[in-house]
């Protein structure tokens, strides 16, 4: 417990302790600048990172946006990447500077959880081709060390420090390490729902929808368990508590990634095990409080205006309910 209290402040990039440490020792943050000249899309480039990690940099046309493009940077979950800045054009050309937004922890194309990708994405940009840009990647080796320790001991730390505030990027790195260590798979099946719920308590509703859904998918990524009713009960509860239905609109950062997370759930869990999913949905619906006429009368106060169109419609539907 004492060790956790000492190191936890250094687990989050935005913590005051980290900001002060970086200010006093700027060499602790490794900075990599990559110049780009993009003539056609899609564009892809690999960039070497700390500890031999390779980051994948991609620029692609944005769906549903004519001439718009999106830039993304991804690195394996176990990496020191913590921040990415995009600069379009030069300082004398009225260049634009954007910090890429974190979009969660994605399953790698290989399908292996140990190759999960830590993703960052820009908003839709309208700069016409060709254009020059500069990508600045900030790496925090300190966080890599601290989060490795926390990830390997997360089950214990989650119990001792429920009040600690993790940032979304930091929690993603820690959770990725925890899942790789197979700690989730060692938990008896009867307790899996509470383990998932306790872990997802660190996820905040103020975080972007794509980030919230990434944690739900990661915590349910042991697809071998998806044939069991309790797995789907846990999925439904997590989606409700983290309001997964509030997805990003097309053109917002992470919209495509959000859809890919939902596709993973359908492909690996709902399509192969429809009976288990329907059983869980039926149990969820039956567990909802019953709505009676008395509930409606107590909740809805019939509007009194005789001319307001909204009041007329409201009275009409209240009468239909009765």
N, C-alpha and C positions, 0 to 999 in steps of 0.2 A: 504493500500500500504506500509506504513512504517513497519507494523508488518511482512508482507511478506518478505521485504528486510532483516529483522533481522533474520528470522528463515530459509529462503531458503538455506543459506550456509550449514545448518546442515541436509539437506534432502538427501545429496549424501554421500555415504561411502567414496568416493575418494576425497572429497573436502579437501582443505588445512586446513580449519577451524576445520573440524572433526578430521583430522590426528593430529593436534596440541592438541586438547582437549583430545583425547585418549592417547596421549603420556604423557600428564600432569596427567591424571586420568585413568590409565589402568584398574581400577576396573569397569569402565563403560562398558567394553566389557565382556560379560559372555562367558566362554569357557567350552565346554563339550567334553571330550575325551571318545571314545567308542572303546574298544578292540574287534576284531572279529577273529574268527577261522572258516574259511569257508572250509567245507569238500565236499559239493555237491551244485549244482546249479539246480534251482533257489534258492536264499537265501533271506529271508525277516526278518526285525527286526523293531520294533517300539521304538522310543527314545523320552523321555519326554523333552520338551523345556520350555522356559520362558512363564509365564502366563498360564500354563496348556496346551500349544500347543503340539501336538504329531507329530513328524517327522517320515516319512516312509523311511526306508533304504532298498534298493533292489540291489541285484547282479544277473545278468542274462547273458546268452550266447548272444553274438552279432550276429545278422543275417548276413549271407554271409561272416563270418570270422571263420574259423575252430579254435577251442580251445580258441578263444578270448572271453572276457567277458567285460561287462560294469557295472559300479556301479553308482547308482543314489540315490539322497536324495531329498525328497519332503516335503514341509510343507504348511499348509494353507496360503493363501495370506496375511491374517492378522496375521503376526508373526514377531518375531525379528531376524529370520535367515537371515544372510547376506553373509556368507562365509563358505565354506567347504573345508577341506584339507584331502587328502588320503595319508597314508604312508603304503607301502607294505614292509613286512619284518622288521627286527630290524636294529639299527644303525651299529652293527657289521657285518651284513650280506650283506652290500652294498645295504641297503634298498633304495627304490625310494619314492620320495615325489611329489605329484601332487595336484594342486589346481583345484577343479572341476569347470567346466564352467557353467555359468548360461544359462538355456535353455528356459526361458520364463514362462508365466503364463498359465498353462494347465487347461482345464475343468476337474473337478473331475469325477470319474467314476459314481457318483450318478446322474450326469447331472445337478446338481444345481450350479449356478454361485457363490453362496455364499461359496461353498466348493472348489473353485478354488485352484490349487496346484502350489506353487512356486517351480520350479524344477532346480536341478543341476545335471550334469552328467560328468563322466570321459571319457577320450578317451578309445578306445579299448585296453585292457591289455592282455598280453599273459602269465602271471604267471600261471603255472600249479597248479591244485588242489592236495592236500590241501595246503592252505597258510594262514598266519596270517597277519592281517592288523590293522591299527588304523585310526579311523575317528575323526577329530577334527572339531567341529561345533562352529562357532563364531556368537554370538548373540549381536545385538545392540538395547537395549531397547529404547535408545534415538531416534533412527530412527523410531521405531514403534510409538512413541508419536508424533514426528514432522510430519511424513507421514500421520498419522491419521487426523491431522488438515488440511494438504494440500489436502488430498483426499476428505474430506467433503466440501472443499471450492475450488475445482479444477477449476470449471467453471469460477470463478472470477479470480483466480490466473493465469490461462492460458491466460487471456486477458491482465493482468497487467504485466506479466513477460515472454513475448515470448522469450527473449534472454537468459533465464536461462538454464544452462546445467544440465539436469538430467542424471544420469547413468541409464542403462537399467533395473537393478534390482530395483532401487528406483522408476522409473517411473511405473514399473509393480505393485508394492505395492500400489502406489498412485491411479493408474487407477482402480485397483481391488476395492479399497474402494469407488471410485467415482461411479463405476458401481453398487456396492451394495446399494448405497444410492439412486438409481433410478433417478439420475439427468438426465441421457441421455434419459430416457423414458419420461421425462416431457417436453422435447423440442418439439415445433411444428414440424410436419413432413416436412414442407417446408424448414426448416432450418437445418435438421439433417445432410446433406452432409457437410455444412460449419462447424458445430460443430465437426464432426469427423475429417475433414481436419485440423482444428485448433489444435486439440489435438494431431494428428499424426505428427504435425510439430516438436514435441519434439523427435521423433524417428529418429535416424541417420542411414544413409546408411552404415557406417563403422561397425555397430553392426552386429552380426551373423545373417544369414538368418532365423534361427529358432526363434530368438528373435523378428525380424521384423514381421514375420508372426503371432506370438503370439499376438502382439498388434493389427494387422488387425482383427484377429478373435475376440479378446476381445471387440473391438469397434463395431463389428457387431453381437454380441452374443445375441441380443434381437431377437430371431428367429421368433417371431410373426410378425415382420415387414418385413420379407423376401419375402412376397408375393407382395410387392410394387416395382414398377420399380425403384424408386429413391434409394432404398436400394441396388439393384444390381449395379446401376450407381456408388454409393459410394464405393462399394466393388471393382469394376473394377479400379476406379481412385486410390484407396489406394494401390492396388496390383501393378499398373504401377509405381506410384511415389516412392514406397519403394522397387521396383525391386524384387518382391516375387519369380520370376522364377529362381533366383539364389539360389537354395536350396543346402543343404550340401550333399556331396557324402556319399555313404554307408561306415560306419566305422568312420565317423567324428562325434563329439559330436552333439547330437540333431537330427540325421538323422531320427530315428524312430519317435521322437516327431514331427518333421516337417511333416511327412506323416500323423500323427494323426490329426494335425490342418487342413490339406487339406481335410481329410476324414470328419471332422466336417462340413466344408462348404458344401461339396457335400451332406451329409446325411440330414442336417437341412435346407438347402436353395436351392441348385441347383436341387436336385432330386424332392422335393415336388413342386417346382415352376419353371418348365423349361421354360414356356412361358415368365415369367417376366425376366428370365436370358437372353433368346434369344433376347427379345426386347431391353434390355440394351446393349447387345453385338452389335446388329445391329446399335443402335444409336451411340455407341462408334466408330465403323468402319466408319460409314458415316461421323462422325466428323473429321476423319483424313484428313490431307491435300492431295489433289489430286496430283498424280504423272503424269507428262506429259513428252513427248520426250525432250522438252526444259530443264526440270529439270534434266533429265539423262545426257544430253549433257553438262550441266553446272557443274554437280557434278563429273562425271567420265571423267578423262583425259585418252584417249586411250594410252596404252604403245607403245613405238616405237621399242623396241627390236624385231628382227625377229627370235632369237634363244632361248630366255628365255621361258621355258615351261609355266610359270605363265602368261607371256605376251600373248602367243598364246591362252591360255584358256580364258583370260580376253577379248581379241578382239573377240573371237568366241561368248561369251555370250552377249557382247555389240551389236554385229550384230543381234543376236536373239531378243534382246529387241527392236531394231529399227524395 
